[in-house]
Amino acid sequence: MMLQSTNQSEVAILLSQIDAEYASASTALYGLSSGSTRHAVISARMEHIQSVSQHLIDTIGQEAALPLIVAAMDRLNS
């Protein structure tokens, strides 16, 4: 299993980045911004989430990473 040989702090950093980007996108969606500014912020955040998620997948493998990524999305909705 790839996760055991991976530096745990790198995984924690990547998950923290994903959490922060989701929170930022949510703030842009429900905050006071409007129109194209809102769209640009959300798009940028989602692109960064995709990049960080891919890095996490490359680091620990898809099987281990996907549940962590889904959990990050669920934390935002709870």
PDB file of N, CA, C and O in Angstrom, chain B, residues numbered from 101:
ATOM      1  N   MET B 101       0.841  -1.183   0.000  1.00  0.00           N
ATOM      2  CA  MET B 101       0.000   0.000   0.000  1.00  0.00           C
ATOM      3  C   MET B 101       0.885   1.245   0.000  1.00  0.00           C
ATOM      4  O   MET B 101       1.833   1.328   0.781  1.00  0.00           O
ATOM      5  N   MET B 102       0.584   2.211  -0.868  1.00  0.00           N
ATOM      6  CA  MET B 102       1.402   3.403  -1.032  1.00  0.00           C
ATOM      7  C   MET B 102       1.335   4.335   0.177  1.00  0.00           C
ATOM      8  O   MET B 102       2.325   4.998   0.486  1.00  0.00           O
ATOM      9  N   LEU B 103       0.207   4.402   0.861  1.00  0.00           N
ATOM     10  CA  LEU B 103       0.010   5.349   1.948  1.00  0.00           C
ATOM     11  C   LEU B 103       1.033   5.168   3.068  1.00  0.00           C
ATOM     12  O   LEU B 103       1.483   6.156   3.649  1.00  0.00           O
ATOM     13  N   GLN B 104       1.403   3.955   3.376  1.00  0.00           N
ATOM     14  CA  GLN B 104       2.328   3.702   4.466  1.00  0.00           C
ATOM     15  C   GLN B 104       3.714   4.255   4.183  1.00  0.00           C
ATOM     16  O   GLN B 104       4.413   4.660   5.111  1.00  0.00           O
ATOM     17  N   SER B 105       4.120   4.281   2.939  1.00  0.00           N
ATOM     18  CA  SER B 105       5.454   4.760   2.614  1.00  0.00           C
ATOM     19  C   SER B 105       5.502   6.259   2.344  1.00  0.00           C
ATOM     20  O   SER B 105       6.568   6.807   2.064  1.00  0.00           O
ATOM     21  N   THR B 106       4.360   6.918   2.427  1.00  0.00           N
ATOM     22  CA  THR B 106       4.274   8.345   2.134  1.00  0.00           C
ATOM     23  C   THR B 106       4.421   9.162   3.407  1.00  0.00           C
ATOM     24  O   THR B 106       3.937   8.775   4.471  1.00  0.00           O
ATOM     25  N   ASN B 107       5.086  10.281   3.284  1.00  0.00           N
ATOM     26  CA  ASN B 107       5.213  11.205   4.411  1.00  0.00           C
ATOM     27  C   ASN B 107       3.833  11.716   4.787  1.00  0.00           C
ATOM     28  O   ASN B 107       3.193  12.397   3.985  1.00  0.00           O
ATOM     29  N   GLN B 108       3.363  11.408   5.974  1.00  0.00           N
ATOM     30  CA  GLN B 108       2.019  11.769   6.411  1.00  0.00           C
ATOM     31  C   GLN B 108       1.789  13.286   6.400  1.00  0.00           C
ATOM     32  O   GLN B 108       0.675  13.740   6.138  1.00  0.00           O
ATOM     33  N   SER B 109       2.823  14.059   6.678  1.00  0.00           N
ATOM     34  CA  SER B 109       2.631  15.504   6.721  1.00  0.00           C
ATOM     35  C   SER B 109       2.301  16.064   5.345  1.00  0.00           C
ATOM     36  O   SER B 109       1.558  17.040   5.248  1.00  0.00           O
ATOM     37  N   GLU B 110       2.830  15.474   4.280  1.00  0.00           N
ATOM     38  CA  GLU B 110       2.499  15.937   2.932  1.00  0.00           C
ATOM     39  C   GLU B 110       1.020  15.695   2.642  1.00  0.00           C
ATOM     40  O   GLU B 110       0.353  16.551   2.061  1.00  0.00           O
ATOM     41  N   VAL B 111       0.513  14.546   3.039  1.00  0.00           N
ATOM     42  CA  VAL B 111      -0.902  14.235   2.855  1.00  0.00           C
ATOM     43  C   VAL B 111      -1.751  15.227   3.645  1.00  0.00           C
ATOM     44  O   VAL B 111      -2.749  15.732   3.131  1.00  0.00           O
ATOM     45  N   ALA B 112      -1.373  15.506   4.869  1.00  0.00           N
ATOM     46  CA  ALA B 112      -2.109  16.457   5.703  1.00  0.00           C
ATOM     47  C   ALA B 112      -2.108  17.849   5.074  1.00  0.00           C
ATOM     48  O   ALA B 112      -3.128  18.537   5.095  1.00  0.00           O
ATOM     49  N   ILE B 113      -0.996  18.260   4.527  1.00  0.00           N
ATOM     50  CA  ILE B 113      -0.906  19.569   3.873  1.00  0.00           C
ATOM     51  C   ILE B 113      -1.830  19.625   2.668  1.00  0.00           C
ATOM     52  O   ILE B 113      -2.545  20.610   2.482  1.00  0.00           O
ATOM     53  N   LEU B 114      -1.824  18.580   1.847  1.00  0.00           N
ATOM     54  CA  LEU B 114      -2.681  18.543   0.664  1.00  0.00           C
ATOM     55  C   LEU B 114      -4.155  18.574   1.055  1.00  0.00           C
ATOM     56  O   LEU B 114      -4.945  19.288   0.436  1.00  0.00           O
ATOM     57  N   LEU B 115      -4.529  17.809   2.073  1.00  0.00           N
ATOM     58  CA  LEU B 115      -5.923  17.807   2.523  1.00  0.00           C
ATOM     59  C   LEU B 115      -6.314  19.165   3.092  1.00  0.00           C
ATOM     60  O   LEU B 115      -7.443  19.615   2.895  1.00  0.00           O
ATOM     61  N   SER B 116      -5.410  19.813   3.782  1.00  0.00           N
ATOM     62  CA  SER B 116      -5.671  21.145   4.309  1.00  0.00           C
ATOM     63  C   SER B 116      -5.897  22.141   3.171  1.00  0.00           C
ATOM     64  O   SER B 116      -6.768  23.006   3.263  1.00  0.00           O
ATOM     65  N   GLN B 117      -5.119  22.020   2.109  1.00  0.00           N
ATOM     66  CA  GLN B 117      -5.289  22.898   0.952  1.00  0.00           C
ATOM     67  C   GLN B 117      -6.650  22.667   0.293  1.00  0.00           C
ATOM     68  O   GLN B 117      -7.328  23.620  -0.091  1.00  0.00           O
ATOM     69  N   ILE B 118      -7.045  21.399   0.163  1.00  0.00           N
ATOM     70  CA  ILE B 118      -8.341  21.086  -0.425  1.00  0.00           C
ATOM     71  C   ILE B 118      -9.457  21.675   0.434  1.00  0.00           C
ATOM     72  O   ILE B 118     -10.381  22.294  -0.094  1.00  0.00           O
ATOM     73  N   ASP B 119      -9.382  21.490   1.743  1.00  0.00           N
ATOM     74  CA  ASP B 119     -10.387  22.060   2.653  1.00  0.00           C
ATOM     75  C   ASP B 119     -10.465  23.581   2.500  1.00  0.00           C
ATOM     76  O   ASP B 119     -11.556  24.144   2.412  1.00  0.00           O
ATOM     77  N   ALA B 120      -9.322  24.231   2.470  1.00  0.00           N
ATOM     78  CA  ALA B 120      -9.292  25.697   2.365  1.00  0.00           C
ATOM     79  C   ALA B 120      -9.888  26.180   1.047  1.00  0.00           C
ATOM     80  O   ALA B 120     -10.611  27.175   1.020  1.00  0.00           O
ATOM     81  N   GLU B 121      -9.589  25.484  -0.038  1.00  0.00           N
ATOM     82  CA  GLU B 121     -10.121  25.886  -1.344  1.00  0.00           C
ATOM     83  C   GLU B 121     -11.635  25.688  -1.405  1.00  0.00           C
ATOM     84  O   GLU B 121     -12.349  26.537  -1.940  1.00  0.00           O
ATOM     85  N   TYR B 122     -12.128  24.575  -0.861  1.00  0.00           N
ATOM     86  CA  TYR B 122     -13.580  24.375  -0.822  1.00  0.00           C
ATOM     87  C   TYR B 122     -14.253  25.456   0.010  1.00  0.00           C
ATOM     88  O   TYR B 122     -15.300  25.972  -0.380  1.00  0.00           O
ATOM     89  N   ALA B 123     -13.675  25.803   1.137  1.00  0.00           N
ATOM     90  CA  ALA B 123     -14.240  26.850   1.988  1.00  0.00           C
ATOM     91  C   ALA B 123     -14.255  28.192   1.258  1.00  0.00           C
ATOM     92  O   ALA B 123     -15.225  28.944   1.349  1.00  0.00           O
ATOM     93  N   SER B 124     -13.189  28.481   0.543  1.00  0.00           N
ATOM     94  CA  SER B 124     -13.108  29.729  -0.196  1.00  0.00           C
ATOM     95  C   SER B 124     -14.138  29.773  -1.325  1.00  0.00           C
ATOM     96  O   SER B 124     -14.779  30.801  -1.548  1.00  0.00           O
ATOM     97  N   ALA B 125     -14.294  28.652  -2.038  1.00  0.00           N
ATOM     98  CA  ALA B 125     -15.289  28.592  -3.111  1.00  0.00           C
ATOM     99  C   ALA B 125     -16.695  28.759  -2.545  1.00  0.00           C
ATOM    100  O   ALA B 125     -17.538  29.424  -3.148  1.00  0.00           O
ATOM    101  N   SER B 126     -16.945  28.159  -1.392  1.00  0.00           N
ATOM    102  CA  SER B 126     -18.259  28.286  -0.754  1.00  0.00           C
ATOM    103  C   SER B 126     -18.525  29.728  -0.352  1.00  0.00           C
ATOM    104  O   SER B 126     -19.636  30.227  -0.533  1.00  0.00           O
ATOM    105  N   THR B 127     -17.524  30.398   0.189  1.00  0.00           N
ATOM    106  CA  THR B 127     -17.664  31.801   0.560  1.00  0.00           C
ATOM    107  C   THR B 127     -17.962  32.647  -0.670  1.00  0.00           C
ATOM    108  O   THR B 127     -18.794  33.553  -0.615  1.00  0.00           O
ATOM    109  N   ALA B 128     -17.293  32.359  -1.770  1.00  0.00           N
ATOM    110  CA  ALA B 128     -17.548  33.109  -2.997  1.00  0.00           C
ATOM    111  C   ALA B 128     -18.959  32.854  -3.511  1.00  0.00           C
ATOM    112  O   ALA B 128     -19.606  33.758  -4.040  1.00  0.00           O
ATOM    113  N   LEU B 129     -19.429  31.628  -3.355  1.00  0.00           N
ATOM    114  CA  LEU B 129     -20.763  31.284  -3.834  1.00  0.00           C
ATOM    115  C   LEU B 129     -21.849  31.960  -3.012  1.00  0.00           C
ATOM    116  O   LEU B 129     -22.824  32.474  -3.561  1.00  0.00           O
ATOM    117  N   TYR B 130     -21.679  31.957  -1.703  1.00  0.00           N
ATOM    118  CA  TYR B 130     -22.729  32.465  -0.821  1.00  0.00           C
ATOM    119  C   TYR B 130     -22.434  33.838  -0.235  1.00  0.00           C
ATOM    120  O   TYR B 130     -23.264  34.395   0.484  1.00  0.00           O
ATOM    121  N   GLY B 131     -21.273  34.386  -0.531  1.00  0.00           N
ATOM    122  CA  GLY B 131     -20.888  35.674   0.027  1.00  0.00           C
ATOM    123  C   GLY B 131     -21.472  36.847  -0.735  1.00  0.00           C
ATOM    124  O   GLY B 131     -22.432  36.699  -1.491  1.00  0.00           O
ATOM    125  N   LEU B 132     -20.886  38.004  -0.530  1.00  0.00           N
ATOM    126  CA  LEU B 132     -21.413  39.236  -1.097  1.00  0.00           C
ATOM    127  C   LEU B 132     -20.981  39.516  -2.533  1.00  0.00           C
ATOM    128  O   LEU B 132     -21.520  40.426  -3.164  1.00  0.00           O
ATOM    129  N   SER B 133     -20.031  38.765  -3.062  1.00  0.00           N
ATOM    130  CA  SER B 133     -19.580  39.011  -4.435  1.00  0.00           C
ATOM    131  C   SER B 133     -20.683  38.631  -5.417  1.00  0.00           C
ATOM    132  O   SER B 133     -21.605  37.888  -5.079  1.00  0.00           O
ATOM    133  N   SER B 134     -20.574  39.149  -6.633  1.00  0.00           N
ATOM    134  CA  SER B 134     -21.608  38.848  -7.612  1.00  0.00           C
ATOM    135  C   SER B 134     -21.033  38.780  -9.017  1.00  0.00           C
ATOM    136  O   SER B 134     -19.907  39.211  -9.267  1.00  0.00           O
ATOM    137  N   GLY B 135     -21.821  38.234  -9.924  1.00  0.00           N
ATOM    138  CA  GLY B 135     -21.504  38.233 -11.340  1.00  0.00           C
ATOM    139  C   GLY B 135     -20.226  37.532 -11.700  1.00  0.00           C
ATOM    140  O   GLY B 135     -19.921  36.454 -11.191  1.00  0.00           O
ATOM    141  N   SER B 136     -19.468  38.167 -12.599  1.00  0.00           N
ATOM    142  CA  SER B 136     -18.257  37.547 -13.136  1.00  0.00           C
ATOM    143  C   SER B 136     -17.172  37.390 -12.081  1.00  0.00           C
ATOM    144  O   SER B 136     -16.350  36.479 -12.177  1.00  0.00           O
ATOM    145  N   THR B 137     -17.154  38.253 -11.086  1.00  0.00           N
ATOM    146  CA  THR B 137     -16.171  38.121 -10.007  1.00  0.00           C
ATOM    147  C   THR B 137     -16.395  36.823  -9.259  1.00  0.00           C
ATOM    148  O   THR B 137     -15.444  36.091  -8.985  1.00  0.00           O
ATOM    149  N   ARG B 138     -17.632  36.533  -8.928  1.00  0.00           N
ATOM    150  CA  ARG B 138     -17.978  35.297  -8.228  1.00  0.00           C
ATOM    151  C   ARG B 138     -17.570  34.099  -9.076  1.00  0.00           C
ATOM    152  O   ARG B 138     -16.949  33.162  -8.573  1.00  0.00           O
ATOM    153  N   HIS B 139     -17.912  34.127 -10.344  1.00  0.00           N
ATOM    154  CA  HIS B 139     -17.589  33.014 -11.237  1.00  0.00           C
ATOM    155  C   HIS B 139     -16.078  32.808 -11.335  1.00  0.00           C
ATOM    156  O   HIS B 139     -15.608  31.671 -11.293  1.00  0.00           O
ATOM    157  N   ALA B 140     -15.327  33.870 -11.463  1.00  0.00           N
ATOM    158  CA  ALA B 140     -13.868  33.771 -11.598  1.00  0.00           C
ATOM    159  C   ALA B 140     -13.237  33.182 -10.337  1.00  0.00           C
ATOM    160  O   ALA B 140     -12.333  32.351 -10.420  1.00  0.00           O
ATOM    161  N   VAL B 141     -13.713  33.613  -9.175  1.00  0.00           N
ATOM    162  CA  VAL B 141     -13.160  33.107  -7.918  1.00  0.00           C
ATOM    163  C   VAL B 141     -13.467  31.625  -7.768  1.00  0.00           C
ATOM    164  O   VAL B 141     -12.583  30.829  -7.448  1.00  0.00           O
ATOM    165  N   ILE B 142     -14.716  31.259  -8.000  1.00  0.00           N
ATOM    166  CA  ILE B 142     -15.102  29.848  -7.859  1.00  0.00           C
ATOM    167  C   ILE B 142     -14.351  28.990  -8.853  1.00  0.00           C
ATOM    168  O   ILE B 142     -13.871  27.916  -8.491  1.00  0.00           O
ATOM    169  N   SER B 143     -14.234  29.432 -10.096  1.00  0.00           N
ATOM    170  CA  SER B 143     -13.507  28.666 -11.112  1.00  0.00           C
ATOM    171  C   SER B 143     -12.046  28.472 -10.730  1.00  0.00           C
ATOM    172  O   SER B 143     -11.502  27.377 -10.875  1.00  0.00           O
ATOM    173  N   ALA B 144     -11.418  29.525 -10.248  1.00  0.00           N
ATOM    174  CA  ALA B 144     -10.014  29.427  -9.842  1.00  0.00           C
ATOM    175  C   ALA B 144      -9.849  28.452  -8.684  1.00  0.00           C
ATOM    176  O   ALA B 144      -8.913  27.653  -8.671  1.00  0.00           O
ATOM    177  N   ARG B 145     -10.750  28.513  -7.720  1.00  0.00           N
ATOM    178  CA  ARG B 145     -10.674  27.605  -6.569  1.00  0.00           C
ATOM    179  C   ARG B 145     -10.875  26.160  -7.004  1.00  0.00           C
ATOM    180  O   ARG B 145     -10.151  25.273  -6.553  1.00  0.00           O
ATOM    181  N   MET B 146     -11.841  25.915  -7.867  1.00  0.00           N
ATOM    182  CA  MET B 146     -12.112  24.552  -8.316  1.00  0.00           C
ATOM    183  C   MET B 146     -10.948  24.002  -9.139  1.00  0.00           C
ATOM    184  O   MET B 146     -10.632  22.816  -9.042  1.00  0.00           O
ATOM    185  N   GLU B 147     -10.314  24.839  -9.939  1.00  0.00           N
ATOM    186  CA  GLU B 147      -9.135  24.399 -10.697  1.00  0.00           C
ATOM    187  C   GLU B 147      -8.000  24.030  -9.746  1.00  0.00           C
ATOM    188  O   GLU B 147      -7.293  23.049  -9.973  1.00  0.00           O
ATOM    189  N   HIS B 148      -7.826  24.811  -8.687  1.00  0.00           N
ATOM    190  CA  HIS B 148      -6.767  24.506  -7.725  1.00  0.00           C
ATOM    191  C   HIS B 148      -7.093  23.228  -6.959  1.00  0.00           C
ATOM    192  O   HIS B 148      -6.198  22.428  -6.685  1.00  0.00           O
ATOM    193  N   ILE B 149      -8.365  23.025  -6.609  1.00  0.00           N
ATOM    194  CA  ILE B 149      -8.780  21.782  -5.951  1.00  0.00           C
ATOM    195  C   ILE B 149      -8.449  20.594  -6.844  1.00  0.00           C
ATOM    196  O   ILE B 149      -7.947  19.578  -6.364  1.00  0.00           O
ATOM    197  N   GLN B 150      -8.725  20.714  -8.128  1.00  0.00           N
ATOM    198  CA  GLN B 150      -8.427  19.627  -9.063  1.00  0.00           C
ATOM    199  C   GLN B 150      -6.928  19.336  -9.098  1.00  0.00           C
ATOM    200  O   GLN B 150      -6.519  18.175  -9.096  1.00  0.00           O
ATOM    201  N   SER B 151      -6.126  20.369  -9.128  1.00  0.00           N
ATOM    202  CA  SER B 151      -4.674  20.206  -9.159  1.00  0.00           C
ATOM    203  C   SER B 151      -4.149  19.544  -7.885  1.00  0.00           C
ATOM    204  O   SER B 151      -3.349  18.610  -7.946  1.00  0.00           O
ATOM    205  N   VAL B 152      -4.605  20.033  -6.739  1.00  0.00           N
ATOM    206  CA  VAL B 152      -4.159  19.473  -5.464  1.00  0.00           C
ATOM    207  C   VAL B 152      -4.665  18.044  -5.308  1.00  0.00           C
ATOM    208  O   VAL B 152      -3.942  17.178  -4.816  1.00  0.00           O
ATOM    209  N   SER B 153      -5.908  17.795  -5.726  1.00  0.00           N
ATOM    210  CA  SER B 153      -6.461  16.442  -5.647  1.00  0.00           C
ATOM    211  C   SER B 153      -5.649  15.477  -6.501  1.00  0.00           C
ATOM    212  O   SER B 153      -5.389  14.347  -6.089  1.00  0.00           O
ATOM    213  N   GLN B 154      -5.253  15.917  -7.684  1.00  0.00           N
ATOM    214  CA  GLN B 154      -4.433  15.056  -8.541  1.00  0.00           C
ATOM    215  C   GLN B 154      -3.078  14.780  -7.904  1.00  0.00           C
ATOM    216  O   GLN B 154      -2.557  13.669  -8.000  1.00  0.00           O
ATOM    217  N   HIS B 155      -2.514  15.783  -7.260  1.00  0.00           N
ATOM    218  CA  HIS B 155      -1.238  15.591  -6.561  1.00  0.00           C
ATOM    219  C   HIS B 155      -1.406  14.573  -5.430  1.00  0.00           C
ATOM    220  O   HIS B 155      -0.542  13.722  -5.219  1.00  0.00           O
ATOM    221  N   LEU B 156      -2.519  14.669  -4.708  1.00  0.00           N
ATOM    222  CA  LEU B 156      -2.797  13.704  -3.641  1.00  0.00           C
ATOM    223  C   LEU B 156      -2.942  12.297  -4.225  1.00  0.00           C
ATOM    224  O   LEU B 156      -2.408  11.338  -3.667  1.00  0.00           O
ATOM    225  N   ILE B 157      -3.654  12.171  -5.333  1.00  0.00           N
ATOM    226  CA  ILE B 157      -3.810  10.873  -5.996  1.00  0.00           C
ATOM    227  C   ILE B 157      -2.456  10.327  -6.428  1.00  0.00           C
ATOM    228  O   ILE B 157      -2.175   9.142  -6.252  1.00  0.00           O
ATOM    229  N   ASP B 158      -1.622  11.186  -6.990  1.00  0.00           N
ATOM    230  CA  ASP B 158      -0.283  10.760  -7.412  1.00  0.00           C
ATOM    231  C   ASP B 158       0.575  10.347  -6.217  1.00  0.00           C
ATOM    232  O   ASP B 158       1.440   9.481  -6.341  1.00  0.00           O
ATOM    233  N   THR B 159       0.336  10.963  -5.064  1.00  0.00           N
ATOM    234  CA  THR B 159       1.149  10.707  -3.881  1.00  0.00           C
ATOM    235  C   THR B 159       0.765   9.414  -3.173  1.00  0.00           C
ATOM    236  O   THR B 159       1.630   8.614  -2.817  1.00  0.00           O
ATOM    237  N   ILE B 160      -0.541   9.212  -2.970  1.00  0.00           N
ATOM    238  CA  ILE B 160      -0.959   8.048  -2.178  1.00  0.00           C
ATOM    239  C   ILE B 160      -1.773   7.025  -2.956  1.00  0.00           C
ATOM    240  O   ILE B 160      -2.126   5.978  -2.412  1.00  0.00           O
ATOM    241  N   GLY B 161      -2.072   7.302  -4.193  1.00  0.00           N
ATOM    242  CA  GLY B 161      -2.855   6.377  -5.004  1.00  0.00           C
ATOM    243  C   GLY B 161      -4.330   6.740  -4.987  1.00  0.00           C
ATOM    244  O   GLY B 161      -4.841   7.308  -4.021  1.00  0.00           O
ATOM    245  N   GLN B 162      -4.997   6.399  -6.075  1.00  0.00           N
ATOM    246  CA  GLN B 162      -6.397   6.764  -6.251  1.00  0.00           C
ATOM    247  C   GLN B 162      -7.302   6.124  -5.202  1.00  0.00           C
ATOM    248  O   GLN B 162      -8.206   6.776  -4.679  1.00  0.00           O
ATOM    249  N   GLU B 163      -7.066   4.878  -4.902  1.00  0.00           N
ATOM    250  CA  GLU B 163      -7.917   4.155  -3.956  1.00  0.00           C
ATOM    251  C   GLU B 163      -7.900   4.794  -2.565  1.00  0.00           C
ATOM    252  O   GLU B 163      -8.929   4.841  -1.891  1.00  0.00           O
ATOM    253  N   ALA B 164      -6.755   5.277  -2.142  1.00  0.00           N
ATOM    254  CA  ALA B 164      -6.644   5.913  -0.828  1.00  0.00           C
ATOM    255  C   ALA B 164      -7.081   7.376  -0.875  1.00  0.00           C
ATOM    256  O   ALA B 164      -7.625   7.891   0.102  1.00  0.00           O
ATOM    257  N   ALA B 165      -6.848   8.047  -2.000  1.00  0.00           N
ATOM    258  CA  ALA B 165      -7.107   9.488  -2.076  1.00  0.00           C
ATOM    259  C   ALA B 165      -8.581   9.841  -2.250  1.00  0.00           C
ATOM    260  O   ALA B 165      -9.058  10.804  -1.650  1.00  0.00           O
ATOM    261  N   LEU B 166      -9.299   9.085  -3.052  1.00  0.00           N
ATOM    262  CA  LEU B 166     -10.678   9.471  -3.349  1.00  0.00           C
ATOM    263  C   LEU B 166     -11.573   9.562  -2.116  1.00  0.00           C
ATOM    264  O   LEU B 166     -12.342  10.518  -2.013  1.00  0.00           O
ATOM    265  N   PRO B 167     -11.514   8.620  -1.178  1.00  0.00           N
ATOM    266  CA  PRO B 167     -12.341   8.791   0.025  1.00  0.00           C
ATOM    267  C   PRO B 167     -11.971  10.044   0.829  1.00  0.00           C
ATOM    268  O   PRO B 167     -12.841  10.667   1.438  1.00  0.00           O
ATOM    269  N   LEU B 168     -10.705  10.410   0.833  1.00  0.00           N
ATOM    270  CA  LEU B 168     -10.273  11.618   1.549  1.00  0.00           C
ATOM    271  C   LEU B 168     -10.800  12.875   0.873  1.00  0.00           C
ATOM    272  O   LEU B 168     -11.199  13.826   1.545  1.00  0.00           O
ATOM    273  N   ILE B 169     -10.802  12.880  -0.454  1.00  0.00           N
ATOM    274  CA  ILE B 169     -11.302  14.027  -1.214  1.00  0.00           C
ATOM    275  C   ILE B 169     -12.807  14.171  -1.019  1.00  0.00           C
ATOM    276  O   ILE B 169     -13.305  15.280  -0.828  1.00  0.00           O
ATOM    277  N   VAL B 170     -13.525  13.065  -1.065  1.00  0.00           N
ATOM    278  CA  VAL B 170     -14.983  13.093  -0.848  1.00  0.00           C
ATOM    279  C   VAL B 170     -15.280  13.555   0.571  1.00  0.00           C
ATOM    280  O   VAL B 170     -16.219  14.322   0.783  1.00  0.00           O
ATOM    281  N   ALA B 171     -14.507  13.108   1.536  1.00  0.00           N
ATOM    282  CA  ALA B 171     -14.703  13.532   2.927  1.00  0.00           C
ATOM    283  C   ALA B 171     -14.517  15.046   3.064  1.00  0.00           C
ATOM    284  O   ALA B 171     -15.224  15.692   3.837  1.00  0.00           O
ATOM    285  N   ALA B 172     -13.573  15.605   2.319  1.00  0.00           N
ATOM    286  CA  ALA B 172     -13.367  17.064   2.350  1.00  0.00           C
ATOM    287  C   ALA B 172     -14.608  17.788   1.838  1.00  0.00           C
ATOM    288  O   ALA B 172     -15.011  18.805   2.403  1.00  0.00           O
ATOM    289  N   MET B 173     -15.211  17.273   0.779  1.00  0.00           N
ATOM    290  CA  MET B 173     -16.449  17.870   0.259  1.00  0.00           C
ATOM    291  C   MET B 173     -17.579  17.731   1.277  1.00  0.00           C
ATOM    292  O   MET B 173     -18.364  18.660   1.468  1.00  0.00           O
ATOM    293  N   ASP B 174     -17.660  16.584   1.923  1.00  0.00           N
ATOM    294  CA  ASP B 174     -18.710  16.359   2.920  1.00  0.00           C
ATOM    295  C   ASP B 174     -18.560  17.279   4.125  1.00  0.00           C
ATOM    296  O   ASP B 174     -19.558  17.743   4.677  1.00  0.00           O
ATOM    297  N   ARG B 175     -17.325  17.547   4.539  1.00  0.00           N
ATOM    298  CA  ARG B 175     -17.108  18.449   5.682  1.00  0.00           C
ATOM    299  C   ARG B 175     -17.661  19.836   5.389  1.00  0.00           C
ATOM    300  O   ARG B 175     -18.170  20.506   6.288  1.00  0.00           O
ATOM    301  N   LEU B 176     -17.565  20.261   4.160  1.00  0.00           N
ATOM    302  CA  LEU B 176     -18.065  21.573   3.781  1.00  0.00           C
ATOM    303  C   LEU B 176     -19.582  21.620   3.893  1.00  0.00           C
ATOM    304  O   LEU B 176     -20.147  22.650   4.259  1.00  0.00           O
ATOM    305  N   ASN B 177     -20.231  20.528   3.582  1.00  0.00           N
ATOM    306  CA  ASN B 177     -21.688  20.493   3.576  1.00  0.00           C
ATOM    307  C   ASN B 177     -22.298  20.179   4.930  1.00  0.00           C
ATOM    308  O   ASN B 177     -23.520  20.198   5.076  1.00  0.00           O
ATOM    309  N   SER B 178     -21.471  19.892   5.916  1.00  0.00           N
ATOM    310  CA  SER B 178     -22.041  19.543   7.221  1.00  0.00           C
ATOM    311  C   SER B 178     -22.024  20.689   8.194  1.00  0.00           C
ATOM    312  O   SER B 178     -22.471  20.541   9.331  1.00  0.00           O
TER     313      SER B 178
END
